[in-house]
Each structure stands twice: as C-alpha cells, then as structure tokens.
Amino acid sequence: MGLSKKHFLIAEVLAAFFTNTQTEQQEEEYEIWEKERESNRDLAKHVLDKDNYIRFERIANRFDRQKGWKVFKDSLIKNSEVTHEIDLKSVTREKDSRRRLNRFRYWVGYAAVGIILISCGMFYWINRPVEEKRETIFAYQIDAGTTGARLTMADGKVVDIVKDQTFLLKEQDGTMIVTDSAGIDYLVHEVKDEKKEVRNTIQTLTGMEYTLTLSDGTIVYLNAESEINFPVSFKGEQRIIELSGEAYFVVAKDEKHPFVVKTPDLSVKVLGTSFNLRAYGNEKNVVTTLAEGKVQVFDGQKFRDITPGEQVVYEKETKNMQVKQVDVSRYTAWRDGKFIFRNERLEDIMMYLARWYNVQYKFMDDKVKDIRIGAKLNRYSDMSPIIEMLKTNAEMSVCLVDGVYYISVR
C-alpha cells in the first residue's frame, strides 16, 4: 500500500472513531496501526480530541482548502521524486536518506490525516478531491414528505394508504371507510350494533401527513410520526379519541357529546373548536394551542381553560402547566405548508424536521444543540434551503458524510 493511500485509510478509520460509527474491521485496522509505533498513538489521541478538532476547523476556515490540498499533493509528489533520486545516489548517503525519508513520511502522514479530517469536518474519502466533496454537500437532496398513512382496522387488517389512492372498505359495524385525494372519511351506514364500539388506528410514518374525517364530521390533520386511535362511529356521552404525536383538530360542534382527546400525559376536552395538540413521546412538553372556541386541559389533577390565542404547556418532568399568550400561526404553520421557527433551539428544530424529511444528523458537541435559530420556510420544498441556512450561520459548521449531516460549533 502506498504512502498516500495508507494515510487516506487511516484518516477514514480515525474519522469513524471520531463519529462513533466504526465497524469491527476498522477497529482491527486501528489496533494494528496503533501498535506499529508510539507516535501513532500520540497522533490518534491528538486527532480524536474534540477540542483539537474545533480549533483545527477554526484555523482551516481561514484558508483556501482547495489551494491547500493542491500544495499538499504537489509536495507529496515532489518529495517522493526527491526520495527516489536520493536512493540512486551513493551508498554512503543511504542511512541519511532513510532518516530523512522516515521523518518525511511521519510529518506527511500527520499532515495528511489532519488535512483529510479538517477538509470535511470528519474525513476525506479515497479518490475524492475537496472540491468534489463540497459539491456533494449541496447536491445531496432530501425530499419533503408526502400524503400517506397506515390504517389498522378492528379485525387487525393493515392497509397502507398512499397519495391519491381511492378505495372503499366496510367495518364490522357497517361503517363505510372511503378514501380519495382529500384523505379518509368515515360514513356511518347501517350500523349493526349501537352499543359495541369498533375502533380503528391511523398512523403516519416518518415523512407522512394525512387528513381524516371522523364519523361526527370532525376533521383531523395528522402531522408526521403521529397516531390516532378512534371509534369508527361514536357512542356514549363523550366522543373520545387517543393521540400520540401532533394533530390539528376542527371539531364538529355537539353540546350533548363533548369531544375528548387523550394523550399519555393529559386530556383535552372541547365542544366545538379548532386547536393544535402536540404530544410526541420523545419531547419534554405537551403543547395545546387554541385557534378558535374554548378548550379545557386536564392532567389528572387540575384543569386549565384557555381561550383563542392562548396555549397550555405541560412539562412532563415537573407535571407543571403554564398558560401563555402566543401567535397561533407559528404553531399551526405546518398545516398550511410552512415551518416557522422563532429563536428556537437547534436540537428541537432538527428533531422536528427529521420527522418530515427523514434526515439523518448528529451533533458533535452539546453546545451546538443550544444555538438559537429563526426562520420561515416552505414545508413542501426539499431540505436544501434549510441546509443552506444552517451553513451560513457563523456559529456552526455543517458537513455531510455518507448521508448523515454532522453539526458542530465553529
């Protein structure tokens, strides 16, 4: 293996360790390389130090990396030629030549690994020049989500619903389930048993959204990675459904039968209103935002009534509920095809975007998670404008490697 190729391989292995993505083969290669000489261990310790990486990147950002890479390659070729000439000279100078060659190899190796890792924040793939890697970052396209859902019927039958699909199904109690380009609609028709409650579940996967109309006329807009469990025809004194994830409700008014949305942490009770409920299991808060009408939020111990323009934030850890005045459009923008972020943490933004774009990302340090971002973006565009926005932020560095965006503090 030649000098250049070997150091590219070592850089790749070190980068894998840096990002905790190493394979068993890379672990074996690293162990062999590390045992070759003590200087290799020192180099690995230096390169894998996160503080050093951040300092190296700050320095590298001041220079033209394309020119730097060209200088490095030219030096490598030139010194290799010099080494060849030295080997052809007199035997009396052979030992001196070997010493110089070893020193050269060590420092070139160190420089190679450093340049390779800094060039893209992680590592430089074999036979891919710096300028090609940069183009790859912008050429990599992550498409927006689309209409779709997974329906689970009362008998356990699972139906995957895709965009513009049309079908007609009949539930056990006679309720007709109809889909068209607008979504899914439950029509009560010749219900056999007025007492037995037949329930369905509709789930949106990553990169999906869906609209359903319940048997009472209530319209539910489901965001990505959300699930709603509901009776195909409502019975009893209350219209009770269960939600995990996020949904916007336009509830059909029925004073005799309140509409209740249950989540694992709280419930929301309404008569006829429009509101947004965000209750993802991996988020710290459950957020209810009221657009029209009136809702009552109950956490099992206390009630909170809110009016249009108000929001209830329930903190899961402290079990505390706070009511505040908000701009409703900010929290319902997703239903209108927009993303609106105002001074929000980068970690929260990326978690939210990942549900819609199915993007893979990793934060290289905790500090970058707390960077605050503000933006208004088109939900149905691909993710390129969002990545461009992040890359222009002076506080962070964004690099794409193998379909994963690595985000670090500059």
C-alpha positions in Angstrom: 0.0 0.0 0.0 1.4 3.4 -1.0 2.1 6.2 1.4 -0.8 8.4 0.2 -3.4 5.6 0.1 -2.4 4.3 3.5 -2.9 7.7 5.2 -6.3 8.1 3.5 -7.3 4.8 5.0 -6.1 5.8 8.5 -7.9 9.1 8.2 -11.1 7.2 7.3 -10.7 4.9 10.3 -10.0 7.8 12.7 -13.0 9.7 11.4 -15.2 6.6 12.0 -13.9 6.5 15.7 -14.5 10.3 15.9 -18.1 9.9 15.0 -18.6 6.6 16.8 -19.5 4.8 13.6 -16.6 2.4 13.3 -17.0 -1.2 12.1 -15.4 -4.3 13.5 -12.9 -4.3 10.6 -12.0 -0.7 11.3 -11.4 -1.5 14.9 -9.0 -4.2 13.9 -7.2 -1.9 11.4 -6.9 0.8 14.1 -5.5 -1.6 16.6 -2.8 -2.8 14.2 -1.9 0.7 13.2 -1.8 1.9 16.7 0.7 -0.8 17.8 3.1 0.0 14.9 4.7 2.8 16.8 4.2 5.1 19.8 3.8 8.2 17.5 0.7 6.6 16.0 -1.0 6.5 19.4 0.0 10.1 20.1 -1.4 11.1 16.7 -4.7 9.3 17.3 -5.0 10.9 20.8 -4.5 14.3 19.2 -6.8 13.9 16.3 -9.7 12.3 18.3 -9.6 15.1 20.9 -12.8 17.1 20.2 -11.3 20.4 21.4 -8.4 20.0 19.0 -10.9 19.3 16.2 -12.8 22.5 16.9 -9.5 24.5 17.0 -8.3 22.9 13.8 -11.5 23.7 12.0 -11.5 27.3 13.0 -8.0 27.6 11.7 -8.8 25.8 8.5 -11.7 28.1 7.8 -9.3 30.9 7.4 -7.6 29.3 4.4 -8.5 28.2 0.9 -8.7 24.4 1.3 -8.6 23.7 -2.5 -5.3 25.6 -2.8 -4.0 23.9 0.4 -4.9 20.5 -1.0 -3.1 21.2 -4.3 0.0 22.3 -2.4 -0.1 19.1 -0.3 -0.4 16.9 -3.3 2.4 18.7 -5.2 4.6 18.4 -2.1 3.9 14.7 -1.8 4.8 14.1 -5.5 7.9 16.3 -5.3 9.2 14.7 -2.2 8.6 11.3 -3.5 10.7 12.1 -6.6 13.4 13.6 -4.3 13.4 10.4 -2.3 13.8 8.3 -5.5 16.8 10.4 -6.5 18.3 10.0 -3.1 18.0 6.2 -3.4 20.0 6.3 -6.6 22.9 8.2 -5.1 25.9 6.9 -3.3 25.7 4.2 -0.6 27.5 6.4 1.8 24.4 8.7 2.0 21.9 5.8 2.2 21.4 6.0 6.0 20.9 9.7 6.0 18.4 9.4 3.2 16.4 6.8 5.2 16.3 9.1 8.2 15.0 12.0 6.1 12.5 9.7 4.4 11.1 8.4 7.7 10.8 12.0 9.1 9.1 13.0 5.8 6.7 10.1 6.0 5.8 10.8 9.6 5.1 14.5 9.1 3.4 13.9 5.7 1.3 11.3 7.5 0.4 13.7 10.3 -0.4 16.4 7.8 -2.4 14.1 5.6 -4.6 12.9 8.5 -5.1 16.5 9.7 -5.9 17.9 6.3 -8.2 15.0 5.4 -10.2 15.2 8.7 -10.5 19.0 8.6 -11.5 19.2 4.9 -15.0 17.9 5.6 -15.1 18.1 9.3 -14.8 14.3 9.5 -12.7 12.7 6.8 -11.7 12.7 3.2 -12.8 9.6 1.2 -10.2 7.9 -1.1 -10.1 9.4 -4.6 -12.5 12.3 -3.7 -10.9 15.8 -4.0 -12.0 18.6 -1.7 -14.0 20.4 -4.4 -16.0 17.3 -5.2 -16.8 16.8 -1.6 -18.2 20.3 -1.4 -20.4 19.8 -4.4 -21.7 16.6 -2.9 -22.9 18.5 0.2 -25.1 20.8 -1.9 -26.1 18.2 -4.5 -27.5 15.8 -1.9 -31.2 16.3 -1.9 -33.6 15.3 0.8 -37.2 15.5 -0.5 -40.1 16.7 1.6 -42.7 14.3 3.0 -45.9 13.4 1.3 -49.5 12.3 1.9 -49.8 8.8 3.4 -50.8 6.8 6.4 -51.2 3.3 7.8 -54.7 2.2 8.7 -55.3 -0.7 11.2 -58.9 -1.9 11.2 -60.8 -3.5 14.1 -60.0 -7.1 12.9 -56.3 -6.3 12.7 -56.1 -5.8 8.9 -53.5 -3.3 8.0 -53.9 -1.1 4.9 -51.1 1.2 3.7 -52.6 4.4 2.2 -50.7 6.3 -0.4 -51.2 9.6 -2.1 -54.2 9.9 -4.4 -55.3 6.3 -3.6 -59.0 5.6 -3.7 -60.8 2.6 -2.0 -63.9 1.7 -0.2 -63.9 -0.5 3.0 -66.6 -1.7 5.3 -66.0 -2.1 9.1 -67.5 -4.7 11.3 -70.3 -2.4 12.5 -71.3 -1.4 8.9 -69.4 1.9 8.9 -68.1 2.7 5.4 -64.4 3.9 5.1 -63.8 6.0 1.9 -60.5 7.4 0.7 -59.9 10.0 -2.0 -57.3 12.7 -2.8 -58.5 14.7 0.2 -58.0 11.9 2.8 -60.1 9.3 4.5 -63.8 9.7 5.5 -65.8 7.6 7.9 -69.5 7.4 7.0 -72.0 5.8 9.4 -74.1 3.5 7.4 -76.5 0.7 8.6 -74.6 0.3 11.9 -75.4 -3.2 13.3 -74.7 -2.8 17.0 -75.4 0.6 18.6 -73.6 -0.4 21.8 -70.4 -2.1 20.6 -67.6 0.3 19.8 -65.4 -0.6 16.9 -62.1 1.3 16.8 -59.5 2.0 14.1 -56.0 3.3 14.3 -54.4 5.6 11.7 -50.6 6.2 11.9 -48.4 8.5 9.8 -44.8 7.3 9.4 -41.7 9.5 9.0 -42.3 11.9 6.1 -46.0 11.5 6.0 -49.1 13.6 6.8 -52.7 12.7 6.5 -56.3 14.1 6.9 -59.2 12.1 8.2 -62.9 13.0 8.8 -64.4 11.2 11.7 -68.0 9.9 11.7 -69.2 13.0 13.6 -67.7 15.4 10.9 -64.7 16.3 13.0 -61.6 16.8 10.7 -58.2 15.7 12.0 -55.0 16.8 10.3 -52.2 14.4 11.3 -48.6 15.5 11.2 -45.6 13.1 10.6 -44.9 10.3 13.1 -48.3 10.6 14.7 -51.0 8.1 15.6 -54.7 8.4 16.4 -57.0 5.7 17.8 -60.7 6.4 17.5 -64.2 4.7 17.2 -65.4 4.4 13.7 -68.8 5.6 15.0 -69.1 7.5 18.3 -71.3 6.0 21.1 -71.9 7.1 24.6 -71.9 10.5 26.3 -68.4 11.6 25.1 -66.6 11.4 21.8 -63.2 10.0 23.0 -60.1 9.5 20.8 -56.4 8.9 21.7 -53.4 10.7 20.2 -49.7 10.5 20.2 -47.7 12.9 18.0 -49.2 16.1 16.6 -52.6 16.9 15.1 -54.8 19.9 14.3 -58.4 19.4 15.1 -61.5 21.1 13.6 -64.1 19.7 16.0 -67.8 19.3 14.9 -70.0 21.0 17.5 -72.2 18.8 19.6 -73.0 20.2 23.1 -74.5 17.0 24.3 -71.4 15.0 23.4 -68.1 16.7 24.3 -65.1 15.8 22.2 -62.1 14.5 24.3 -58.6 13.9 23.1 -56.5 11.7 25.4 -52.7 11.6 25.4 -50.4 9.6 27.8 -50.0 12.7 29.9 -53.2 14.7 29.7 -56.6 15.1 28.0 -58.2 18.0 26.1 -62.0 18.5 26.3 -63.9 20.6 23.8 -67.5 21.1 22.4 -66.7 22.6 19.0 -63.4 24.3 18.3 -60.1 24.4 16.4 -56.9 23.6 18.1 -53.4 22.1 17.7 -52.1 19.4 20.0 -48.5 18.4 20.1 -47.8 15.3 22.2 -44.7 13.5 20.9 -43.4 10.8 23.3 -39.8 11.9 22.9 -40.4 15.6 23.7 -40.3 17.2 27.1 -43.6 19.1 26.8 -47.2 18.6 25.6 -48.4 21.7 24.0 -52.1 22.7 23.3 -52.7 25.8 21.2 -56.2 27.2 20.7 -57.2 28.8 17.4 -61.0 29.1 17.9 -63.6 28.3 20.5 -62.7 27.1 24.0 -60.8 24.0 25.4 -60.2 22.6 28.8 -56.9 20.8 29.6 -56.8 18.2 32.4 -53.7 16.5 33.6 -55.4 14.2 36.1 -55.3 16.7 39.0 -56.1 20.1 37.7 -57.9 21.9 34.9 -56.8 24.8 32.7 -59.3 26.6 30.5 -57.9 28.6 27.6 -59.3 31.0 25.0 -58.3 31.7 21.4 -54.7 32.9 21.2 -53.6 31.1 24.3 -51.5 28.0 24.8 -51.1 25.4 27.6 -47.6 24.0 28.0 -47.5 20.9 30.2 -44.0 19.9 31.4 -43.8 16.1 31.7 -41.0 16.0 34.2 -42.4 18.6 36.7 -46.0 18.0 35.9 -46.5 21.7 35.7 -48.9 23.5 33.4 -48.4 27.1 32.2 -50.8 29.2 30.2 -49.5 31.9 27.9 -50.5 34.2 25.0 -48.9 33.2 21.7 -49.0 33.8 18.0 -51.2 30.8 16.9 -50.0 30.8 13.3 -46.5 29.8 14.5 -47.8 26.6 15.9 -50.2 25.7 13.2 -48.0 26.7 10.3 -47.2 23.1 9.4 -50.9 22.5 8.4 -50.5 25.5 6.0 -47.3 24.2 4.4 -44.9 26.3 6.4 -42.2 25.9 9.0 -41.9 28.9 11.3 -39.1 29.0 13.9 -38.5 31.9 16.2 -35.5 31.8 18.4 -35.7 28.1 18.9 -33.0 25.6 19.9 -31.3 23.8 17.0 -31.8 20.4 18.7 -35.6 20.9 18.8 -35.7 22.2 15.2 -33.7 19.2 13.9 -35.8 16.7 15.8 -38.9 18.3 14.3 -37.5 18.5 10.7 -36.3 14.9 10.9 -39.9 13.6 11.2 -40.8 15.3 8.0 -37.7 15.0 5.9 -36.4 11.7 7.3 -32.9 13.3 7.5 -30.1 11.7 9.4 -28.0 14.0 11.6 -25.6 14.0 14.5 -24.5 16.7 16.9 -20.7 16.7 17.5 -21.0 18.5 20.9 -23.7 19.6 23.3 -23.0 23.3 22.9 -24.3 23.4 19.3 -27.6 22.0 20.3 -28.4 25.2 22.1 -27.8 27.6 19.2 -30.9 29.6 18.5 -32.5 29.8 15.1 -35.2 31.8 13.5 -36.6 31.0 10.0 -39.8 30.8 7.8 -39.6 28.0 5.3 -41.7 26.1 2.8 -42.6 22.7 4.2 -43.1 21.2 0.7 -39.7 22.2 -0.7 -36.8 19.8 -0.4 -34.4 20.4 2.5 -31.7 22.2 0.6 -32.8 25.7 1.6 -32.7 24.7 5.2 -29.2 23.2 5.0 -28.1 26.3 3.2 -29.5 28.4 6.0 -27.7 26.4 8.6 -24.4 26.5 6.7 -24.5 30.3 6.6 -24.8 30.5 10.4 -21.5 31.8 11.7 -21.9 29.8 15.0 -21.9 26.3 13.4 -20.4 24.0 10.9 -22.4 21.5 8.8 -20.8 18.6 6.9 -22.4 15.7 5.0 -20.8 12.3 5.2 -22.5 9.1 3.9 -25.9 10.7 4.1 -25.5 12.0 7.7 -25.2 15.7 8.5 -22.6 16.3 11.2 -23.2 19.6 13.1 -20.6 21.2 15.3 -19.7 24.6 16.8 -17.3 26.7 14.7 
